[in-house]
Amino acid sequence: MSEIRIADLFAGIGGIRMGMVQALGDAAHVVYSSEWNKYSVQTYEANWHDENPVAGDITKVDEHDVPDIDLLLAGFPCQPFSIAGVSKKQSMGRPTGFEDKTQGTLFFDVARIIKAKQPKAFLLENVKNLLSHDRGRTFKTIYSVLTEDLGYHVTYKLIDAAGFVPQHRERTYIVGFREENGFTFDDVKPIAHGNVGSILLPASQVPDKYVLSDKLWTYLQNYKKKHEAAGNGFGYGMVDAATDHTRTLSARYGKDGSEILVSRGEGKNPRRLTPRECARLMGYPDSTARHRRGPQSIPRARHTHRAHVPERRRRTGGRRPRNHMVRRTAQQPEPQRRMASLLQGLRANPHGPPRRPHVLRYAQGQSSADHHRAA
């Protein structure tokens, strides 16, 4: 197989890349990667030794600085669309979806890079709720941009990771090809894998700091009872070595009460998963190196949730300092203005790639993407 040049956007620590490298073998050649979180970048670079440094904030990346590529990978931020992210943002009175100023419009940065570099194919990943967010209008806009504005042949499917690892984790996968090739997801079949016991460390290798204190264990039990009484599913989920699979591992694991807890037997307080067990649960091999941020990177299970809030945030009731919020907001344009400018950029190039005939209708008036966004 000839070399396949890949761009890895919103790279995280390289999870999507890892799967693609496993599938393509030596043909995979990542020529560009982008990730803004400095700790993720440190872990990424510890595992993937690329010639070029990882680019930062994608909103500041000039699409023409991206090398020519055959394949684009992007797990664009899911918080504006995820059930957990939407619930939390709504409880705080903050916007979700495309209205989220800092994350919701980042899909359009993916789109402008696709437009500029015209990869033969792309793979996008996001949460289950992307398909139903805003009564389906969000996904209709995304699908319209990819198919009508960019001219790709697009297929998508909701896939549960429980068919591949012992974790229930439903994600939306979107695949696009510049040329029609009959691709379907029919060949994506579950594989044989172990149960939760297959990712657990021997008890003798688990430090005591992962065992819940009496105070925290009582808190989590009461937290779950309170939400059960309210008719929702928030709270911990208990597993042991014989459990088939866990609930979805949260990005806020250890901080929001929706824990995956490991039973230690009758009469003993349960424990949390270790970082290595979390990595195994996500499909990472033990050879994966991880960046160590120091003792505060793993919340000590004997502390309360409040103890995990940095001191500078405790003084503001858990909120970020006001000047931080103002600074973040000032760096971002209004979401509608940003969406409009990005879409205008996608459509403004008269020398762009050939499009299927029906795509040209946006030059005569409102495009399908505009229609769905205004609906």
Secondary structure as GFF3:
##gff-version 3
##sequence-region A 1 375
A	DSSP	beta_strand	4	9	.	.	.	ID=ss1
A	DSSP	alpha_helix	15	24	.	.	.	ID=ss2
A	DSSP	three_ten_helix	25	27	.	.	.	ID=ss3
A	DSSP	beta_strand	28	33	.	.	.	ID=ss4
A	DSSP	alpha_helix	38	47	.	.	.	ID=ss5
A	DSSP	three_ten_helix	58	60	.	.	.	ID=ss6
A	DSSP	three_ten_helix	63	65	.	.	.	ID=ss7
A	DSSP	beta_strand	71	74	.	.	.	ID=ss8
A	DSSP	alpha_helix	83	91	.	.	.	ID=ss9
A	DSSP	three_ten_helix	97	99	.	.	.	ID=ss10
A	DSSP	alpha_helix	107	117	.	.	.	ID=ss11
A	DSSP	beta_strand	121	127	.	.	.	ID=ss12
A	DSSP	three_ten_helix	128	131	.	.	.	ID=ss13
A	DSSP	three_ten_helix	133	136	.	.	.	ID=ss14
A	DSSP	alpha_helix	137	144	.	.	.	ID=ss15
A	DSSP	pi_helix	145	149	.	.	.	ID=ss16
A	DSSP	beta_strand	153	160	.	.	.	ID=ss17
A	DSSP	three_ten_helix	161	163	.	.	.	ID=ss18
A	DSSP	beta_strand	170	177	.	.	.	ID=ss19
A	DSSP	three_ten_helix	196	198	.	.	.	ID=ss20
A	DSSP	three_ten_helix	203	205	.	.	.	ID=ss21
A	DSSP	three_ten_helix	208	210	.	.	.	ID=ss22
A	DSSP	alpha_helix	214	229	.	.	.	ID=ss23
A	DSSP	beta_strand	237	239	.	.	.	ID=ss24
A	DSSP	beta_strand	260	262	.	.	.	ID=ss25
A	DSSP	beta_strand	271	272	.	.	.	ID=ss26
A	DSSP	alpha_helix	275	281	.	.	.	ID=ss27
A	DSSP	three_ten_helix	295	297	.	.	.	ID=ss28
A	DSSP	three_ten_helix	305	308	.	.	.	ID=ss29
A	DSSP	alpha_helix	311	314	.	.	.	ID=ss30
A	DSSP	alpha_helix	322	330	.	.	.	ID=ss31
A	DSSP	alpha_helix	335	348	.	.	.	ID=ss32
A	DSSP	three_ten_helix	357	364	.	.	.	ID=ss33
A	DSSP	alpha_helix	368	374	.	.	.	ID=ss34
###
